[in-house]
Every structure is written in structure tokens, then in C-alpha cells.
Amino acid sequence: MLDAIVETVPSLPPDEGGLARGVAVGRLAGVETKGDYVVASDSSILVLVDGSIPVMPGVTGAGCDVAFDIDQDARYKLRRAVLPVRLWADPAGATVQQLVSASPHASITPGKLSFFSVTGSGAAFALNCVAAVDAPLPEKRPGFGTSLATGDFDGDGNADLLVGAPGQHAYVYRGPFPAGGVPTPITIHDTSGIDFGYAVTALNVDGMPGDEALVADPHAKVGDQERAGRVTAFAWNAATSSMVAYKTYADHKPAANAK
């Protein structure tokens, strides 16, 4: 049985809304013994180094977003995607990760990814903006960043970043990233998608080197059934430097379970 432990999160205003809209655990500062906690709310991102030392408020450097667009599509706004992953080399250590935070938007404003690092020592740590990137052209999807995952899709041993952008797109950013920059993404496009990109993950489906990118569309049409939902696995094609559809998974009784 798991016992609940209730703690008050320090360094947040008492009226902060949407606390824990996004949560994660990673190795961001390079000094932790039990992991760094990430708690994202409507207007801030709090990092607790080693689970207890709060990073100083604010962000060093320009371009990164810490606020969350709570006016976006109701289907997406209940959660905020935050993901620790090692995309750049870090002088703090060979296993130190960066923090990716997504900012999907409402209407026609393109979604955005912000990449942070944590630096410091003792009881003084800071959150630094490493890079930021808007949803790619030509789509510039407002839902860009609704979901995030990491995997090794091209099988080169480096972490790659998978970004969902409902309704018809997902993107793969291959690692390692160039110093201070973000590579051009590989586009995954489902022309029949409705909420394609709502959820993403990585899994080695075929047993070959490299993970497959699994992209969900919970409202996809399956056969004659509207809104039945499906998941499509995409595999890396080295010859074309692209992600190609490998296999599709859907409910075996879509008419009975469609929502």
C-alpha cells in the first residue's frame, strides 16, 4: 500500500493557480541524491533541488516562457507538459539534464518550447533560459507542445525529443542538440488527424535498434466509427531521414467504446 505524504510547496504565492498542472522528476542540478522535483503552475515553474531546495524565483536570460496559457482549448489546458531530458552537454556533469517546458496557446498564437538549465550550489540555485523555439513553419500549430516525450528514435544512442501538436502533427527533434540551439525538426503528419498529437510516447515496438514514436489521436475515425481513437507507431527511416508509419493500434470494438 502507498501512503500519501502531504507537503506545502515553498516559494509560491498563496494565490497561485493551477498548482501541479505539470510535474516531473529529473537530474537538473547535478548535486541531487533523490532527484529534483519540478512543479509547474499557471504562471510559474518551481524546481526543488534534491527535493527540498527551491530554485530562486525568475529566469536568467531572455526568450523562455514560464507562464501557461489557461485560455487555450479546453481539451488541452488541464495539463502542462514539463520534461527533464539531456539534450545538450552540461559542464555540471555527464548525466545532468535540461528541463523542457511547453506553452501551447489558444487561437492562432503558435505554441512554444522553452529549454532551461539549473545552475548553482549549496542553497543558491537559478533557472536559466538555454533556448526557445516556436512551433515550426508552415503549420505553426497553437497546440504545439501539448505533449512531450523522449526516446532514441534514430538509434544513435542520443536522446531525441518528441513533441505533439494536435490536430494533425507531431515533431521529432534529434539529439544531441547543437550548442545553444535547437535542430530543425522532422515532421510527422497525419492528414486525417483530428486530435493527432494529443499524447505521445516512445517504445521499442519492432525489437530493432531505436525506439518508435507512438502518437495518439483519441478522436480519430476508425472504420465507420467517428471518435473511436487510435495510436500510430512511427519508425525512423535512415534512407529518407524521416519518420514513417509502422503500425496502427485501435479498439477492436470501436463502436462500443467510442466517446
C-alpha positions in Angstrom: 0.0 0.0 0.0 1.2 3.5 -0.8 0.9 6.1 1.9 0.2 9.8 1.0 2.7 12.4 2.2 1.3 15.9 2.2 3.8 18.8 1.9 3.5 22.5 1.3 5.4 23.7 -1.7 7.6 26.6 -0.8 8.3 29.8 -2.7 4.9 30.1 -4.4 2.4 32.9 -3.9 -0.5 31.7 -1.7 -3.0 32.5 -4.5 -1.0 30.6 -7.2 -3.5 28.9 -9.5 -3.1 25.5 -11.3 -0.5 24.2 -8.9 0.8 20.8 -10.2 -0.7 21.3 -13.6 2.6 19.7 -14.6 5.0 17.6 -12.5 8.3 15.8 -13.2 11.4 14.5 -11.5 14.9 14.7 -13.0 18.6 15.3 -12.5 18.9 19.0 -13.3 21.5 20.4 -10.9 24.0 17.6 -10.7 24.1 17.5 -6.9 21.0 15.5 -6.0 20.7 12.2 -4.2 17.0 11.7 -4.7 16.1 13.8 -7.7 15.0 17.3 -8.4 11.2 17.9 -8.3 9.5 20.1 -10.9 6.1 21.6 -10.1 4.5 23.8 -12.9 1.5 26.0 -12.3 -0.4 28.6 -14.3 2.3 31.3 -14.0 5.5 29.7 -12.8 7.8 26.7 -12.8 9.3 25.7 -9.4 12.3 23.4 -9.2 13.2 21.8 -5.9 16.8 20.7 -6.0 17.2 17.3 -4.3 13.5 17.5 -3.5 13.8 20.4 -1.0 16.0 23.4 -2.1 13.9 25.9 -4.1 15.4 27.4 -7.1 15.4 31.2 -6.9 12.3 32.9 -8.5 12.6 34.2 -12.0 14.7 33.1 -15.0 18.2 34.2 -16.1 18.2 35.0 -19.8 15.5 36.0 -22.2 13.2 34.2 -24.6 11.8 31.4 -22.4 8.2 31.3 -21.2 7.2 30.3 -17.6 3.6 31.2 -17.8 0.9 28.9 -19.1 -2.0 29.9 -21.4 -5.0 29.0 -19.4 -7.3 30.3 -22.1 -6.4 27.7 -24.6 -8.6 24.9 -25.9 -10.3 23.2 -23.0 -9.2 19.8 -24.3 -5.6 20.6 -23.6 -5.4 23.0 -20.8 -5.8 20.6 -17.9 -2.2 19.6 -18.0 1.2 21.3 -18.6 4.0 19.3 -20.3 7.3 19.5 -18.5 10.1 17.0 -19.2 13.7 16.6 -17.9 15.9 15.3 -20.7 19.6 15.6 -21.6 19.8 17.3 -25.0 23.0 19.3 -24.6 26.3 18.5 -22.9 26.4 20.2 -19.5 29.5 21.2 -17.6 27.9 20.2 -14.3 28.2 16.5 -15.2 27.7 13.8 -17.8 24.2 12.9 -16.5 22.8 16.3 -15.9 19.6 17.1 -17.8 17.8 20.1 -19.1 14.1 20.9 -18.5 11.8 21.3 -21.4 8.6 23.3 -20.8 5.8 23.5 -23.3 3.5 26.5 -23.9 0.6 25.6 -26.2 -1.7 28.5 -27.0 -5.2 29.4 -27.9 -6.4 30.7 -31.2 -3.7 31.3 -33.8 -0.7 32.0 -31.5 1.9 29.4 -32.2 2.9 27.1 -29.4 6.4 27.3 -27.9 9.0 25.2 -26.3 11.3 26.6 -23.6 14.5 24.9 -22.6 16.0 25.6 -19.1 19.1 24.6 -17.1 19.7 24.8 -13.4 23.0 26.1 -12.0 24.3 26.9 -8.6 25.5 25.2 -5.4 24.7 25.0 -1.7 21.4 26.7 -1.2 21.5 29.0 -4.1 20.3 27.7 -7.5 19.0 29.6 -10.6 16.8 28.6 -13.5 18.4 29.7 -16.8 17.0 30.0 -20.3 19.1 27.9 -22.7 16.9 28.2 -25.8 13.3 28.7 -27.0 11.6 27.7 -30.2 8.1 28.4 -31.7 6.0 25.8 -33.5 7.6 25.1 -36.9 6.6 26.6 -40.2 4.5 26.3 -42.1 1.9 25.0 -39.7 2.8 27.0 -36.6 0.3 25.0 -34.6 -1.1 26.6 -31.5 -1.3 23.2 -29.8 2.4 22.6 -30.3 3.8 21.2 -27.0 0.5 19.7 -25.8 2.5 16.5 -25.2 6.2 15.7 -24.8 8.3 12.5 -24.7 11.9 11.4 -25.2 13.3 8.4 -26.9 16.2 7.3 -29.1 14.3 7.2 -32.4 17.2 7.1 -34.8 19.2 4.5 -32.7 22.3 6.6 -32.4 22.4 6.4 -28.6 21.4 10.0 -28.0 18.1 11.3 -26.6 15.6 12.7 -29.1 12.6 14.9 -28.3 9.1 14.1 -29.5 6.5 16.9 -29.5 2.8 16.6 -30.1 0.9 19.3 -31.9 -2.8 18.4 -32.3 -4.7 18.0 -34.5 -2.5 16.6 -37.4 1.1 16.9 -36.4 4.0 15.7 -34.2 7.7 16.6 -34.4 10.9 14.8 -33.7 14.0 16.9 -32.7 17.1 14.7 -33.0 19.8 14.9 -30.3 22.3 15.8 -29.4 21.3 19.5 -29.9 23.9 22.0 -31.2 25.4 24.3 -28.5 22.8 27.0 -27.6 20.5 26.0 -30.5 17.7 23.7 -31.5 17.8 21.5 -34.6 15.3 21.6 -37.4 12.6 19.1 -36.5 11.3 16.1 -38.5 7.6 16.4 -39.2 5.1 13.6 -38.6 1.8 14.5 -40.4 -1.5 12.6 -40.3 -3.8 14.2 -42.9 -6.8 12.5 -41.4 -6.0 13.5 -37.8 -8.5 15.2 -35.5 -6.5 15.3 -32.2 -3.4 13.6 -33.6 -0.6 14.5 -31.2 -2.7 14.8 -28.1 -0.5 12.2 -26.4 2.9 10.9 -27.3 5.4 8.4 -26.0 8.4 6.3 -27.1 8.6 2.5 -27.2 10.7 -0.1 -29.0 7.9 -1.9 -30.8 9.8 -3.8 -33.5 12.8 -5.0 -31.5 15.3 -3.3 -33.8 17.7 -0.5 -32.7 15.9 2.7 -32.0 12.5 3.5 -30.5 9.3 4.0 -32.3 7.3 7.2 -31.8 3.8 6.5 -30.6 1.3 9.3 -31.4 -2.3 9.2 -30.2 -5.4 10.6 -31.7 -8.2 10.0 -29.2 -10.9 11.2 -31.6 -9.7 9.5 -34.8 -12.2 7.8 -37.0 -11.7 4.0 -37.1 -13.6 2.3 -39.9 -17.1 3.9 -39.9 -16.9 4.8 -36.3 -16.3 8.5 -35.5 -14.2 9.5 -32.5 -13.1 5.9 -31.8 -9.4 6.8 -31.3 -6.2 5.2 -32.4 -2.4 5.2 -31.8 0.1 5.1 -34.6 3.7 3.9 -34.3 6.3 5.7 -36.5 9.7 4.3 -37.1 12.9 6.0 -38.2 13.8 5.6 -41.9 17.6 6.4 -42.3 17.4 6.4 -46.1 14.9 9.3 -46.1 15.8 10.8 -42.7 12.1 10.7 -41.9 9.6 9.0 -39.5 7.3 6.6 -41.3 4.1 4.9 -40.1 4.9 1.4 -38.9 1.8 0.1 -37.2 -1.6 1.4 -36.1 -3.4 0.3 -32.9 -7.1 0.8 -32.4 -10.0 -0.5 -30.3 -11.2 -3.9 -31.6 -14.8 -2.8 -30.8 -14.7 0.9 -31.7 -18.5 1.3 -32.0 -19.0 0.1 -28.4 -16.3 2.2 -26.8 -16.1 5.5 -28.8 -16.5 8.7 -26.8 
